[in-house]
Amino acid sequence: MKNRKTAGILAVAASLSLVLAGCASTSDTADEATTEAVAEETVAEETAAEEVAAECTEPIIVGSAMAQTGFMSPFDVPALDTARIAIDKTNAAGGVLGCQLELIAVDSETNPDKAAQIATDLISQGAQLLLVTCDYDVNAKASQVAQDAGVLVIAPCVGDTIMGPDAGLTLGFSLGSAVPGEAAIMAEWAYSEFGPKAALFKDMSIKYTQNQCKVFEERWTQLGGEIVSAPEFSQTPEGSLAAPVTAQVKEIKDSNPDVVALCSYPGGGAEAAAALRAGGVETPIVSGFGMDGAFWLGAVPDLSDFYFVTYASVFGDDPNPKVGELLAAYKDLTGSDAATSGLVTGASTIEAFALAAEQAGSTNGADLAAALETFSGVDLTAGPTSFSPELHVNVTRPMAVMQIQDGQHSFIEYRAAEQPILN
């Protein structure tokens, strides 16, 4: 990876060389005047830098009680990696309020009690922003520690509107896109493309997938559609179907839907998709962020007519240049391509914090929260981001509609929910 600071210095030096070369044919007086102007500019820049350094006596600590191991680590680690990337980028641009950001990350091991203790320790060290796990049930205790201490707490990718005032967290936010918007997009797009008859294939393993199908059904019926079948299944903690789904697949096939809404995640979700195709259901399937990525496609070789709604495309065709830049930086940092697009929220967490701090002129938790609550379509890597005093998670942010045809992913469009379903 290129050293950005060195590259910047070289660029400045190259520009200065061109300026001096352009002055070579002028008079000695002009040369002297140019040299003097450059010297004065350099002194001014050095003085300004010294003034900033004098104002900022210590870095702003960003503490992380996210999971680097345990079942939440596949979600947390990529978001934490892109938070690191955004911190480096922010520091290279001058930091926040003239101060550098310093990340202190401690592995919560997906343990709520350990996360709460880590949060206590980080705040005692002066953390002014606490990052927590991308699941509210796991992060609730750590978030409450930050709330009680008056420290802003952000979960990069919680998809539940409870992350905020609904849980008493006036200082709690998520940079994720919540299910009320995500599943509404699934329904609105699928209705316009395939409607009006839909079957639900409902994974009852976790709250996320339960709510996904609940929101889809409500929005689908609002649009005038009909739910013709809604069989359920579950998967084990290890990520495989808890029982065969032959009967459920037959029920869906017999109901003759125009589209199947698969509310699930790999590996059981991949097995469910494979069972649909093996059972003769060639109907288009629509899903959400839980089915992002290509890592599960081995279960359904040459899959076609599969569509899902997610944050962005990690397949090289996303039209947002910020996404492309972040994915390249992620590969430089980790040596691997991104598996799913949820990682864009880690970078956006730091972007949002920096903007809020500059707007508030403070890193006080209440001041930062007040600034974030004024965000309306703020352009972050994860897309236009909005908050309000009542809602600290996004439900109106555009999300990427993706397709899989013959086993290959491609981007279709960015689309926002016309009518998010808030219960």
JOJO-V623032 format. One record per backbone hydrogen bond with DSSP energy under -0.5 kcal/mol. CO is the residue of the C=O (numbers start at 1). NH is the residue of the N-H. If there is no record, write none. Layout:
CO;NH  CO;NH
This chain:
2;4  3;7  4;8  5;9  6;10  7;11  8;12  9;13  10;14  11;15  12;16  13;17  14;18  15;19  16;20  17;21  18;22  19;23  21;24  23;26  27;31  28;32  29;33  30;34  31;35  32;36  33;37  34;38  35;39  36;40  37;41  38;42  39;43  40;44  41;45  42;46  43;47  44;48  45;49  46;50  47;51  48;52  49;53  50;54  51;55  52;56  55;57  59;61  60;102  61;63  61;128  61;129  62;104  63;131  64;106  65;133  66;68  66;108  70;73  72;75  72;76  73;77  75;79  76;80  77;81  78;82  79;83  80;84  81;85  82;86  83;87  84;88  85;89  86;90  87;91  88;92  89;93  90;95  91;94  96;99  99;96  100;60  102;62  103;105  104;64  108;111  110;112  111;115  112;116  113;117  114;118  115;119  116;120  117;121  118;122  119;123  120;124  121;125  122;127  123;126  126;61  128;152  129;63  129;131  130;154  131;65  132;156  133;135  135;138  135;139  136;140  139;143  140;144  141;145  142;146  143;147  144;148  145;149  146;150  146;151  147;150  150;365  152;130  153;173  154;132  154;156  155;158  155;175  155;176  159;179  160;163  162;164  162;167  164;167  164;169  165;168  168;170  169;172  171;153  173;155  176;178  176;394  178;181  178;182  179;183  179;184  180;421  181;185  182;186  183;187  184;188  185;189  186;190  187;191  188;192  189;193  190;194  190;195  196;198  196;226  197;258  197;259  198;228  198;229  199;261  200;202  200;231  201;203  201;263  202;204  202;233  206;210  207;211  208;212  209;213  210;214  211;215  212;216  213;217  214;218  215;219  216;220  217;221  218;222  219;223  220;225  221;224  226;198  226;228  229;200  231;202  233;204  234;242  234;243  236;239  240;236  245;249  246;250  247;251  248;252  249;253  250;254  251;255  252;256  252;257  253;256  258;284  259;199  260;262  260;286  261;201  261;263  262;264  263;203  265;269  267;271  268;272  269;273  270;274  271;275  272;276  273;277  274;278  275;279  276;281  277;280  280;282  284;260  285;307  286;262  287;309  288;291  289;292  290;266  294;297  296;299  297;300  300;303  303;407  305;285  306;404  307;287  308;402  310;400  319;321  320;323  320;324  321;325  322;326  323;327  324;328  325;329  326;330  327;331  328;332  329;333  330;334  331;335  340;343  341;344  342;345  343;346  343;347  344;348  345;349  346;350  347;351  348;352  349;353  350;354  351;355  352;356  353;357  354;358  355;359  356;360  357;361  357;362  364;368  365;369  366;370  367;371  368;372  369;373  371;374  372;375  375;387  378;380  378;385  380;383  383;380  385;378  391;388  392;174  394;178  399;415  400;310  400;402  401;412  401;413  402;308  403;410  404;306  405;408  408;405  410;403  413;401  415;399  420;422  421;423
